[in-house]
Amino acid sequence: MRKAKEVPFRPTEEEALSYFVTGIVVEDTGFAIAPYTAVSFDNHGCIFDSDSATCMGEYYFTGTDSSVTKVEYTFGYKKDAEGNLKIVVHHSSLPYGS
């Protein structure tokens, strides 16, 4: 879920951890450790191409107050040398107008 307006791209491990966990950048709150009670996926489809795939859809995060936040996502996957799928690109954002 893109909640980063001031620093939208996080190319280093430290910056990515700030967004998802530690909150060391001022606008970050540690999104991944927020107190969610559930998350569900509504996958709208995938495109498969040899050793890669691109999938998109929406996920829904339920907060401790029962509020639900809908987030749009796109994931790109690629098989590594051992045949395991790895996420190679990811984008999530709140729907337009949210």
C-alpha positions as CSV (number, residue, x, y, z in Angstrom):
1,M,0.0,0.0,0.0
2,R,1.7,3.2,-1.1
3,K,1.5,5.6,1.8
4,A,4.8,7.3,0.9
5,K,4.4,10.8,-0.6
6,E,7.7,12.4,0.3
7,V,9.9,9.4,-0.4
8,P,8.0,7.1,-2.8
9,F,10.9,4.9,-3.9
10,R,13.0,2.9,-1.5
11,P,16.0,1.4,-3.3
12,T,18.0,0.4,-0.3
13,E,17.3,-2.3,2.2
14,E,17.3,0.2,5.1
15,E,14.7,2.4,3.3
16,A,12.5,-0.6,2.5
17,L,12.6,-1.7,6.1
18,S,11.7,1.8,7.2
19,Y,8.5,1.7,5.1
20,F,7.4,-1.8,6.1
21,V,8.7,-2.1,9.7
22,T,10.9,0.4,11.5
23,G,9.6,3.8,10.5
24,I,13.0,5.6,10.5
25,V,11.9,7.9,7.7
26,V,9.6,10.6,9.1
27,E,6.5,9.7,7.0
28,D,6.8,5.9,7.7
29,T,4.8,4.2,10.4
30,G,5.9,0.6,9.9
31,F,3.0,-0.5,7.6
32,A,3.6,-4.2,7.8
33,I,3.5,-4.4,11.6
34,A,0.2,-2.4,11.9
35,P,-2.3,-4.3,13.9
36,Y,-4.4,-6.0,11.2
37,T,-6.7,-8.8,12.1
38,A,-7.1,-10.2,8.5
39,V,-6.0,-9.8,4.9
40,S,-7.7,-11.3,1.9
41,F,-6.8,-11.3,-1.8
42,D,-9.0,-10.9,-4.8
43,N,-6.7,-11.8,-7.7
44,H,-8.1,-10.5,-11.0
45,G,-5.7,-12.4,-13.2
46,C,-2.2,-13.4,-14.1
47,I,-0.1,-13.4,-17.3
48,F,2.3,-16.3,-17.5
49,D,5.4,-16.1,-19.7
50,S,8.0,-18.9,-19.6
51,D,9.8,-18.4,-16.2
52,S,7.8,-15.3,-15.1
53,A,4.3,-14.2,-14.2
54,T,2.6,-10.9,-13.6
55,C,-0.5,-10.8,-11.4
56,M,-2.9,-8.0,-10.3
57,G,-5.9,-7.5,-8.1
58,E,-6.9,-6.1,-4.8
59,Y,-6.2,-7.0,-1.2
60,Y,-8.3,-6.0,1.8
61,F,-6.7,-5.3,5.2
62,T,-9.0,-5.5,8.2
63,G,-8.0,-3.3,11.2
64,T,-8.6,-4.0,14.9
65,D,-11.5,-1.5,14.7
66,S,-13.1,-3.7,11.9
67,S,-12.4,-1.1,9.2
68,V,-11.4,-2.5,5.8
69,T,-8.8,-0.9,3.6
70,K,-8.9,-1.9,-0.1
71,V,-5.5,-1.8,-1.9
72,E,-4.8,-2.4,-5.5
73,Y,-1.7,-4.5,-6.3
74,T,0.5,-5.8,-9.1
75,F,3.2,-8.4,-8.5
76,G,5.9,-9.6,-10.9
77,Y,7.4,-13.0,-10.2
78,K,10.4,-14.9,-11.8
79,K,11.7,-18.3,-11.1
80,D,15.2,-18.4,-9.7
81,A,17.9,-21.0,-10.6
82,E,16.3,-23.6,-8.3
83,G,12.8,-23.0,-9.8
84,N,11.4,-21.1,-6.8
85,L,9.2,-18.1,-7.5
86,K,10.6,-14.8,-6.4
87,I,8.9,-11.4,-6.3
88,V,10.9,-9.1,-8.7
89,V,8.5,-6.2,-8.8
90,H,5.7,-5.0,-6.6
91,H,3.3,-2.0,-6.6
92,S,0.4,-1.4,-4.3
93,S,-1.7,1.7,-4.0
94,L,-4.9,3.0,-2.5
95,P,-7.6,3.3,-5.2
96,Y,-7.9,6.7,-6.9
97,G,-9.9,9.1,-4.7
98,S,-9.2,7.3,-1.4
